[in-house]
Amino acid sequence: MDLKNVYFVIGTSYAGKSTIVKNLAKKHNGIALEENYHDVKLPELDSKLFPNLTYTRDLQDWREFIRRTPDEYVTWINNVQKECEIVELEILEELLSKPESYNKKIFVDTNISIETLHKISDADHVLVMLSDPEIGINRFFDRPDSEKQFLYKLMLEEPNPKAALDNYREILTRICSKENYKMLEDSGFKVIYRDEMRTQEETVIIAEELLNIKN
């Protein structure tokens, strides 16, 4: 694939990945592949080939989801990322083959791994966005999106709500670990750190400078 017009954004929760992808695409009349853009392929995926991605699609009882141990959950998340990478690259390849994508800048909120990004892209086309790991742990259920509120409601309905919430907090602590933060920070790609005093417009300008994006 010719990825000269493709810009990838990776990083931690609550760092602004989705927002920067949307804002850059809007400013540069580009294309935004937003968070979980692989979901468009989810209905057609073979569960034998993508058992982790299709796990929630085929789930009959969501209480099973919230009752998993932290070890089970983290293993699932890591395997989901590997499967996402395959699907996301397929979607990107399809998009790049379309005439309407020619000469358009494409901004991607991606699950593609650091290792793969080093193989297919370069430092001028990958941006890392980081927030303090504690934010992802402590503010996970603050977001109003329906999925998080649905999970939160299920935990409150458990026989021992506190134990259910504590279990999920441990899951978040594993996912939002300082080790994962450090791995992203030391990835070799340029980094933007979350700053709540900075406007979205200011963050766009910083991203453009780091990625050498010109109008």
PyMOL commands that set and color helices and strands:
alter all, ss='L'
color gray80, all
select helices_A, chain A and resi 17-27+37-44+62-66+70-96+99-101+114-120+133-138+140-142+146-156+161-175+178-185+200-211
alter helices_A, ss='H'
color red, helices_A
select strands_A, chain A and resi 6-11+31-33+106-109+126-130+190-193
alter strands_A, ss='S'
color yellow, strands_A
deselect
rebuild
show_as cartoon
